[in-house]
Amino acid sequence: MRGAAGGTRARATAWAEEVHDFLTALFERLDGVARFREDRWDRDGGGGGNSRVMTDGAVFEKAGINRSIVMGTLPAQAAQRLGGRGAAAGSTDFFAAGVSLVVHPRSPRVPTVHLNVRYFELTDANGVRTDHWFGGGTDLTPTYPHAADAVHFHRALKQICDRHHAGFFGRFKPWCDEYFTIPHRGGEARGVGGVFFDHLRPDEDASGLDEDAMFGFATDIGHSLATAYGPIVERRKAEPTNERERHFQLWRRGRYVEFNLVYDRGTHFGLHTNARVESVLMSLPPLAAWDYAPVWEPGSFEAELVAMLKPREWVEG
């Protein structure tokens, strides 16, 4: 596990830039009208990032794609919370490169989507790498109960995972189901899932993939929305909708906010490492609602959507 870090850091930086640019081009194409505003920022303590945000588009009410390349020193307790190994006594130096995306569509018929890919490493006081790993994933959060969209999303992700390792989808799909839940809501699922992975260590992980292969897998996950999500947007964006569906969309966004502020690892990491707050919180929607203890009529689209929010083998249809 111990080794030099410089070459991998340069590679991770270039990798994050490529994924960031790919996603920016994809979502400008899918929206067809709006363009991303770009803000570059520096982080006190080391590194910085590039935040691109689209607002008031034809298809997307808000879309944020953040790239961050940050480094610095973590207290030992913070390093342990990250799950890193070999943390130095007292403090540990870290480097993180990643891209995070959250898209809130205008139409309730188009689901919200999230994607994140990241490379992380810890080094000791001498600059020797003591741990490094990959993480990320993507998940779908619908407002309207189109089961076919969940099936398509999962099947596309399974094809991507299977190209890299036969066991990845079977491992990362339930991990996603477990991670994207809201404990204070009784374990309610945020959406219909996708894939999630963390602490994938080259050569040491059960997959046996080396660093090159791990970067290849992380790249394909970073590109996955072109096939997993793009066709859903094209299929749903022109469907008629109404104010009732819009209000339910705002209520579902409230659940999204609760998860991201209370449980999301990326949000916590950014807030505890002095990252740019506007970039950390770009995942929050422009509008949301909290109804008091709503009850959905049996057979309604709202009740049908809530019933979909349970772990299920979507690839089976």
QUIVEN-V302657 format. One record per pair of residues at least 24 apart in sequence whose C-alpha atoms are under 10 Angstrom apart, sorted by the first residue. I is the first residue (numbers start at 0). GAP is how many residues later the second one is. If there is no record, write none. Layout:
BEGIN
i = <I & I>
gap = <GAP & GAP>
END
This chain:
BEGIN
i = <0 & 0 & 0 & 0 & 0 & 0 & 0 & 0 & 0 & 0 & 0 & 1 & 1 & 1 & 1 & 1 & 1 & 1 & 1 & 2 & 2 & 2 & 2 & 2 & 2 & 3 & 3 & 3 & 3 & 3 & 4 & 4 & 4 & 4 & 4 & 4 & 4 & 4 & 4 & 4 & 5 & 5 & 5 & 7 & 7 & 7 & 7 & 8 & 8 & 8 & 8 & 8 & 8 & 8 & 9 & 10 & 10 & 11 & 11 & 11 & 11 & 11 & 11 & 11 & 11 & 11 & 12 & 12 & 12 & 12 & 12 & 12 & 12 & 12 & 13 & 14 & 14 & 14 & 14 & 14 & 14 & 14 & 14 & 14 & 14 & 15 & 15 & 15 & 15 & 15 & 15 & 15 & 15 & 15 & 15 & 15 & 15 & 15 & 15 & 16 & 16 & 16 & 16 & 16 & 16 & 16 & 17 & 17 & 17 & 17 & 18 & 18 & 18 & 18 & 18 & 18 & 18 & 18 & 18 & 18 & 18 & 19 & 19 & 19 & 19 & 19 & 19 & 19 & 19 & 19 & 19 & 19 & 19 & 19 & 20 & 20 & 20 & 21 & 21 & 21 & 22 & 22 & 22 & 22 & 22 & 22 & 22 & 22 & 22 & 22 & 23 & 23 & 23 & 23 & 23 & 23 & 23 & 23 & 25 & 25 & 25 & 25 & 26 & 26 & 26 & 26 & 26 & 26 & 26 & 26 & 26 & 26 & 27 & 27 & 27 & 27 & 27 & 28 & 29 & 29 & 29 & 29 & 29 & 29 & 29 & 29 & 29 & 30 & 30 & 30 & 30 & 30 & 30 & 30 & 30 & 30 & 30 & 31 & 31 & 31 & 31 & 32 & 32 & 32 & 32 & 33 & 33 & 33 & 33 & 34 & 35 & 35 & 35 & 35 & 36 & 37 & 37 & 37 & 38 & 38 & 38 & 39 & 39 & 39 & 39 & 39 & 40 & 40 & 40 & 40 & 41 & 41 & 41 & 41 & 41 & 42 & 42 & 42 & 42 & 42 & 42 & 42 & 42 & 42 & 43 & 43 & 43 & 43 & 43 & 43 & 43 & 44 & 44 & 44 & 44 & 44 & 44 & 44 & 45 & 45 & 45 & 45 & 45 & 45 & 45 & 45 & 46 & 46 & 46 & 46 & 46 & 46 & 47 & 47 & 47 & 48 & 48 & 48 & 48 & 48 & 48 & 49 & 49 & 50 & 50 & 50 & 50 & 50 & 50 & 50 & 50 & 51 & 51 & 51 & 52 & 52 & 52 & 52 & 52 & 52 & 53 & 54 & 54 & 55 & 55 & 55 & 56 & 56 & 57 & 57 & 57 & 57 & 58 & 58 & 58 & 58 & 58 & 58 & 58 & 58 & 58 & 59 & 59 & 59 & 59 & 59 & 59 & 59 & 59 & 59 & 60 & 60 & 60 & 60 & 60 & 60 & 60 & 60 & 61 & 61 & 61 & 61 & 61 & 61 & 61 & 61 & 61 & 61 & 61 & 62 & 62 & 62 & 62 & 62 & 62 & 62 & 62 & 62 & 62 & 62 & 62 & 62 & 63 & 63 & 63 & 63 & 63 & 63 & 63 & 63 & 63 & 63 & 63 & 63 & 64 & 64 & 64 & 64 & 64 & 64 & 64 & 64 & 64 & 64 & 64 & 65 & 65 & 65 & 65 & 65 & 65 & 65 & 65 & 65 & 65 & 66 & 66 & 66 & 66 & 66 & 66 & 66 & 66 & 66 & 67 & 67 & 67 & 67 & 67 & 67 & 67 & 67 & 67 & 67 & 67 & 68 & 68 & 68 & 68 & 68 & 68 & 68 & 69 & 69 & 69 & 69 & 69 & 69 & 69 & 69 & 69 & 70 & 70 & 70 & 70 & 70 & 70 & 70 & 71 & 71 & 71 & 72 & 72 & 72 & 72 & 72 & 73 & 73 & 73 & 77 & 77 & 77 & 78 & 80 & 81 & 81 & 81 & 81 & 82 & 82 & 82 & 83 & 83 & 83 & 83 & 83 & 83 & 83 & 83 & 84 & 84 & 84 & 84 & 84 & 85 & 85 & 85 & 85 & 85 & 85 & 86 & 86 & 86 & 86 & 86 & 86 & 87 & 87 & 87 & 87 & 87 & 88 & 88 & 90 & 90 & 90 & 91 & 91 & 91 & 91 & 91 & 91 & 92 & 92 & 92 & 92 & 92 & 92 & 92 & 92 & 92 & 92 & 93 & 93 & 93 & 93 & 93 & 93 & 93 & 93 & 93 & 93 & 94 & 94 & 94 & 94 & 94 & 94 & 95 & 95 & 95 & 95 & 95 & 95 & 96 & 96 & 97 & 97 & 97 & 97 & 98 & 98 & 99 & 99 & 99 & 99 & 99 & 99 & 99 & 99 & 99 & 100 & 100 & 100 & 100 & 101 & 101 & 101 & 101 & 101 & 101 & 102 & 102 & 102 & 102 & 103 & 103 & 103 & 103 & 103 & 103 & 103 & 103 & 104 & 104 & 104 & 104 & 105 & 105 & 105 & 106 & 106 & 106 & 106 & 106 & 106 & 106 & 106 & 106 & 106 & 106 & 106 & 106 & 107 & 107 & 107 & 107 & 107 & 107 & 107 & 107 & 107 & 107 & 107 & 107 & 107 & 107 & 107 & 107 & 107 & 107 & 108 & 108 & 108 & 108 & 108 & 108 & 108 & 108 & 108 & 108 & 108 & 108 & 108 & 108 & 108 & 108 & 108 & 109 & 109 & 109 & 109 & 109 & 109 & 109 & 109 & 109 & 109 & 109 & 109 & 109 & 109 & 109 & 110 & 110 & 110 & 110 & 110 & 110 & 110 & 110 & 110 & 110 & 110 & 110 & 110 & 110 & 110 & 110 & 111 & 111 & 111 & 111 & 111 & 111 & 111 & 111 & 111 & 111 & 111 & 111 & 112 & 112 & 112 & 112 & 112 & 112 & 112 & 112 & 112 & 112 & 113 & 113 & 113 & 113 & 113 & 113 & 113 & 114 & 114 & 114 & 114 & 114 & 114 & 114 & 114 & 114 & 114 & 115 & 115 & 115 & 115 & 115 & 116 & 116 & 116 & 116 & 116 & 116 & 116 & 116 & 116 & 117 & 117 & 117 & 117 & 117 & 117 & 118 & 118 & 118 & 118 & 118 & 118 & 118 & 119 & 119 & 119 & 130 & 130 & 131 & 131 & 131 & 131 & 131 & 132 & 132 & 132 & 132 & 132 & 132 & 132 & 132 & 132 & 133 & 133 & 133 & 133 & 133 & 133 & 133 & 133 & 133 & 133 & 133 & 134 & 134 & 134 & 134 & 134 & 134 & 134 & 134 & 135 & 135 & 135 & 135 & 135 & 135 & 135 & 135 & 135 & 135 & 136 & 136 & 136 & 136 & 136 & 136 & 136 & 136 & 136 & 136 & 136 & 136 & 136 & 136 & 137 & 137 & 137 & 137 & 137 & 137 & 137 & 137 & 137 & 137 & 137 & 137 & 138 & 138 & 138 & 138 & 138 & 138 & 138 & 138 & 138 & 138 & 138 & 138 & 139 & 139 & 139 & 139 & 139 & 139 & 139 & 139 & 140 & 140 & 140 & 140 & 140 & 140 & 140 & 140 & 140 & 140 & 141 & 141 & 141 & 141 & 141 & 141 & 141 & 141 & 141 & 141 & 142 & 142 & 142 & 142 & 142 & 142 & 142 & 142 & 142 & 142 & 142 & 142 & 142 & 143 & 143 & 143 & 143 & 143 & 143 & 143 & 143 & 143 & 144 & 144 & 144 & 144 & 144 & 144 & 144 & 144 & 144 & 145 & 145 & 145 & 145 & 145 & 145 & 146 & 146 & 146 & 146 & 146 & 146 & 147 & 147 & 147 & 148 & 148 & 148 & 148 & 148 & 148 & 148 & 148 & 148 & 149 & 149 & 149 & 149 & 149 & 149 & 149 & 149 & 149 & 149 & 149 & 149 & 149 & 150 & 150 & 150 & 150 & 150 & 150 & 150 & 150 & 151 & 151 & 151 & 151 & 151 & 151 & 151 & 151 & 152 & 152 & 152 & 152 & 152 & 152 & 152 & 152 & 152 & 152 & 152 & 152 & 152 & 153 & 153 & 153 & 153 & 153 & 153 & 153 & 153 & 153 & 153 & 153 & 154 & 154 & 154 & 154 & 154 & 154 & 154 & 155 & 155 & 155 & 155 & 155 & 155 & 155 & 155 & 156 & 156 & 156 & 156 & 156 & 156 & 156 & 156 & 156 & 156 & 157 & 157 & 157 & 157 & 158 & 158 & 159 & 159 & 159 & 159 & 159 & 159 & 159 & 160 & 160 & 160 & 160 & 160 & 162 & 162 & 163 & 163 & 163 & 163 & 163 & 163 & 163 & 164 & 164 & 164 & 164 & 165 & 166 & 166 & 167 & 167 & 167 & 167 & 168 & 168 & 168 & 169 & 169 & 170 & 170 & 170 & 171 & 171 & 171 & 172 & 172 & 172 & 172 & 173 & 173 & 173 & 175 & 176 & 176 & 176 & 176 & 177 & 178 & 178 & 178 & 179 & 179 & 179 & 179 & 179 & 180 & 180 & 180 & 180 & 180 & 181 & 181 & 181 & 181 & 181 & 181 & 181 & 182 & 182 & 182 & 183 & 183 & 183 & 184 & 184 & 184 & 186 & 187 & 187 & 187 & 187 & 188 & 188 & 188 & 188 & 188 & 188 & 188 & 189 & 189 & 189 & 189 & 189 & 189 & 189 & 189 & 189 & 189 & 190 & 190 & 190 & 190 & 190 & 190 & 190 & 190 & 190 & 191 & 191 & 191 & 191 & 191 & 191 & 191 & 192 & 192 & 192 & 192 & 192 & 193 & 193 & 194 & 243 & 244 & 244 & 246 & 246 & 246 & 246 & 247 & 247 & 247 & 247 & 247 & 247 & 248 & 248 & 248 & 248 & 249 & 249 & 249 & 249 & 249 & 249 & 249 & 250 & 250 & 250 & 250 & 250 & 250 & 251 & 251 & 251 & 251 & 252 & 252 & 252 & 252 & 252 & 252 & 252 & 253 & 253 & 253 & 253 & 253 & 253 & 253 & 254 & 254 & 254 & 255 & 255 & 255 & 255 & 256 & 256 & 256 & 256 & 256 & 256 & 257 & 259>
gap = <84 & 85 & 127 & 128 & 129 & 130 & 131 & 200 & 201 & 202 & 203 & 84 & 121 & 122 & 126 & 127 & 128 & 129 & 130 & 120 & 124 & 125 & 126 & 127 & 128 & 119 & 123 & 124 & 125 & 126 & 90 & 116 & 117 & 118 & 122 & 123 & 124 & 125 & 126 & 127 & 121 & 122 & 123 & 111 & 113 & 124 & 203 & 60 & 86 & 87 & 88 & 110 & 111 & 112 & 87 & 86 & 204 & 57 & 83 & 84 & 85 & 86 & 106 & 107 & 108 & 203 & 54 & 55 & 56 & 57 & 83 & 84 & 85 & 106 & 83 & 82 & 83 & 84 & 103 & 104 & 200 & 201 & 203 & 204 & 207 & 50 & 51 & 52 & 53 & 81 & 82 & 83 & 84 & 101 & 102 & 103 & 202 & 203 & 206 & 33 & 50 & 51 & 52 & 80 & 81 & 82 & 81 & 201 & 204 & 205 & 48 & 79 & 80 & 81 & 98 & 199 & 200 & 201 & 202 & 203 & 204 & 30 & 31 & 32 & 45 & 46 & 47 & 48 & 78 & 79 & 80 & 81 & 202 & 203 & 31 & 44 & 46 & 200 & 201 & 204 & 42 & 76 & 77 & 78 & 92 & 199 & 200 & 201 & 202 & 203 & 28 & 29 & 30 & 39 & 40 & 41 & 42 & 77 & 197 & 199 & 200 & 204 & 27 & 32 & 33 & 36 & 37 & 38 & 76 & 198 & 199 & 203 & 26 & 29 & 31 & 32 & 35 & 201 & 28 & 29 & 30 & 196 & 200 & 201 & 203 & 204 & 207 & 26 & 27 & 28 & 29 & 30 & 32 & 74 & 202 & 203 & 206 & 25 & 26 & 27 & 28 & 24 & 25 & 26 & 27 & 24 & 25 & 26 & 27 & 28 & 26 & 27 & 28 & 29 & 27 & 26 & 27 & 28 & 27 & 239 & 240 & 26 & 27 & 28 & 236 & 239 & 27 & 234 & 235 & 238 & 26 & 27 & 28 & 233 & 234 & 25 & 26 & 27 & 28 & 29 & 230 & 231 & 232 & 233 & 26 & 27 & 28 & 229 & 230 & 231 & 232 & 25 & 26 & 27 & 28 & 228 & 229 & 230 & 24 & 25 & 26 & 27 & 49 & 227 & 228 & 229 & 24 & 25 & 48 & 49 & 50 & 228 & 49 & 227 & 228 & 48 & 49 & 50 & 226 & 227 & 230 & 49 & 229 & 48 & 49 & 50 & 225 & 227 & 228 & 229 & 231 & 49 & 227 & 230 & 48 & 49 & 50 & 226 & 229 & 230 & 49 & 49 & 231 & 49 & 50 & 230 & 48 & 49 & 47 & 48 & 49 & 179 & 45 & 46 & 47 & 48 & 51 & 174 & 175 & 178 & 179 & 43 & 44 & 45 & 46 & 47 & 50 & 52 & 173 & 177 & 42 & 43 & 44 & 45 & 46 & 224 & 225 & 226 & 40 & 41 & 42 & 43 & 44 & 220 & 221 & 222 & 223 & 224 & 225 & 38 & 39 & 40 & 41 & 42 & 49 & 50 & 51 & 219 & 220 & 221 & 222 & 223 & 36 & 37 & 38 & 39 & 40 & 50 & 215 & 217 & 218 & 219 & 220 & 221 & 34 & 35 & 36 & 37 & 38 & 49 & 50 & 51 & 214 & 217 & 218 & 32 & 33 & 34 & 35 & 36 & 50 & 213 & 214 & 216 & 217 & 30 & 31 & 32 & 33 & 34 & 49 & 50 & 51 & 212 & 28 & 29 & 30 & 31 & 32 & 50 & 202 & 207 & 208 & 211 & 212 & 26 & 27 & 28 & 29 & 30 & 49 & 50 & 24 & 25 & 26 & 27 & 28 & 50 & 200 & 203 & 205 & 24 & 25 & 26 & 49 & 50 & 51 & 202 & 24 & 50 & 201 & 49 & 50 & 51 & 52 & 200 & 48 & 198 & 199 & 191 & 194 & 195 & 43 & 188 & 38 & 117 & 183 & 187 & 48 & 115 & 116 & 36 & 37 & 38 & 46 & 47 & 48 & 49 & 115 & 36 & 37 & 45 & 46 & 47 & 36 & 37 & 38 & 43 & 44 & 45 & 35 & 36 & 37 & 42 & 43 & 44 & 34 & 35 & 36 & 37 & 42 & 35 & 36 & 32 & 33 & 34 & 30 & 31 & 32 & 33 & 35 & 38 & 28 & 29 & 30 & 31 & 32 & 33 & 34 & 35 & 36 & 37 & 26 & 27 & 28 & 29 & 30 & 33 & 35 & 36 & 37 & 38 & 24 & 25 & 26 & 27 & 28 & 37 & 24 & 25 & 26 & 36 & 37 & 38 & 24 & 37 & 36 & 37 & 38 & 124 & 37 & 123 & 36 & 37 & 38 & 122 & 166 & 179 & 180 & 182 & 183 & 37 & 121 & 181 & 182 & 36 & 37 & 180 & 181 & 182 & 183 & 179 & 180 & 181 & 182 & 37 & 145 & 149 & 179 & 180 & 181 & 182 & 183 & 128 & 132 & 144 & 180 & 131 & 140 & 143 & 36 & 37 & 126 & 129 & 130 & 131 & 132 & 133 & 134 & 135 & 138 & 139 & 142 & 34 & 35 & 36 & 128 & 129 & 131 & 132 & 133 & 134 & 135 & 136 & 137 & 138 & 139 & 140 & 141 & 142 & 144 & 33 & 34 & 35 & 36 & 37 & 123 & 124 & 126 & 127 & 128 & 129 & 130 & 131 & 132 & 136 & 137 & 140 & 31 & 32 & 33 & 34 & 36 & 39 & 119 & 122 & 123 & 124 & 125 & 126 & 127 & 128 & 129 & 29 & 30 & 31 & 32 & 33 & 34 & 35 & 38 & 39 & 80 & 118 & 121 & 122 & 125 & 126 & 138 & 27 & 28 & 29 & 30 & 31 & 79 & 117 & 121 & 137 & 140 & 141 & 144 & 25 & 26 & 27 & 28 & 29 & 78 & 80 & 81 & 112 & 116 & 24 & 25 & 26 & 27 & 80 & 111 & 169 & 24 & 25 & 79 & 80 & 81 & 106 & 107 & 108 & 109 & 110 & 80 & 102 & 105 & 106 & 150 & 79 & 80 & 81 & 100 & 101 & 102 & 103 & 104 & 105 & 80 & 97 & 100 & 101 & 104 & 148 & 79 & 80 & 81 & 82 & 95 & 96 & 99 & 78 & 79 & 81 & 68 & 70 & 67 & 68 & 69 & 70 & 79 & 65 & 66 & 67 & 68 & 69 & 71 & 72 & 78 & 81 & 63 & 64 & 65 & 66 & 67 & 68 & 77 & 80 & 81 & 83 & 84 & 61 & 62 & 63 & 64 & 65 & 66 & 79 & 83 & 59 & 60 & 61 & 62 & 63 & 64 & 82 & 85 & 86 & 130 & 35 & 36 & 38 & 39 & 56 & 57 & 58 & 59 & 60 & 61 & 81 & 84 & 85 & 87 & 35 & 38 & 55 & 56 & 57 & 58 & 59 & 83 & 84 & 86 & 87 & 90 & 34 & 37 & 38 & 41 & 51 & 52 & 53 & 54 & 55 & 56 & 57 & 90 & 50 & 51 & 52 & 53 & 54 & 55 & 88 & 89 & 48 & 49 & 50 & 51 & 52 & 53 & 111 & 112 & 115 & 168 & 48 & 49 & 50 & 107 & 110 & 111 & 163 & 164 & 166 & 167 & 48 & 102 & 103 & 105 & 106 & 107 & 108 & 109 & 110 & 158 & 159 & 162 & 163 & 101 & 104 & 105 & 157 & 158 & 160 & 161 & 162 & 164 & 156 & 157 & 158 & 159 & 160 & 161 & 162 & 163 & 164 & 86 & 90 & 155 & 158 & 159 & 162 & 45 & 157 & 158 & 161 & 167 & 170 & 84 & 166 & 169 & 43 & 79 & 80 & 82 & 83 & 84 & 86 & 87 & 165 & 41 & 42 & 43 & 44 & 78 & 79 & 82 & 158 & 162 & 163 & 164 & 165 & 167 & 41 & 77 & 161 & 162 & 163 & 164 & 165 & 166 & 75 & 76 & 77 & 79 & 80 & 162 & 163 & 165 & 39 & 40 & 41 & 71 & 72 & 74 & 75 & 76 & 77 & 78 & 79 & 161 & 162 & 38 & 39 & 40 & 41 & 74 & 75 & 159 & 160 & 161 & 162 & 163 & 39 & 72 & 73 & 159 & 160 & 161 & 162 & 38 & 68 & 69 & 70 & 71 & 72 & 73 & 159 & 37 & 38 & 63 & 64 & 67 & 68 & 70 & 71 & 72 & 158 & 36 & 37 & 70 & 157 & 65 & 69 & 57 & 60 & 61 & 63 & 64 & 67 & 68 & 34 & 56 & 59 & 60 & 63 & 54 & 57 & 43 & 45 & 49 & 50 & 52 & 53 & 56 & 42 & 43 & 44 & 52 & 41 & 39 & 40 & 27 & 28 & 29 & 39 & 25 & 26 & 27 & 25 & 143 & 24 & 25 & 26 & 24 & 25 & 26 & 24 & 138 & 139 & 140 & 137 & 138 & 139 & 135 & 132 & 133 & 134 & 135 & 133 & 84 & 85 & 86 & 76 & 79 & 80 & 83 & 84 & 74 & 78 & 82 & 128 & 129 & 73 & 74 & 76 & 77 & 78 & 80 & 81 & 76 & 79 & 80 & 74 & 75 & 78 & 70 & 73 & 74 & 123 & 67 & 118 & 121 & 122 & 66 & 70 & 117 & 119 & 120 & 121 & 122 & 62 & 63 & 65 & 66 & 67 & 68 & 69 & 70 & 119 & 120 & 61 & 64 & 65 & 114 & 115 & 117 & 118 & 119 & 120 & 113 & 116 & 117 & 118 & 119 & 120 & 122 & 116 & 117 & 118 & 119 & 121 & 34 & 120 & 26 & 58 & 56 & 57 & 41 & 42 & 43 & 44 & 40 & 41 & 42 & 43 & 53 & 54 & 38 & 39 & 40 & 53 & 35 & 36 & 37 & 38 & 39 & 40 & 41 & 36 & 37 & 38 & 39 & 40 & 43 & 36 & 37 & 38 & 54 & 31 & 32 & 33 & 34 & 35 & 36 & 37 & 30 & 31 & 33 & 34 & 35 & 36 & 37 & 33 & 34 & 35 & 27 & 28 & 29 & 32 & 24 & 26 & 27 & 28 & 31 & 32 & 26 & 24>
END
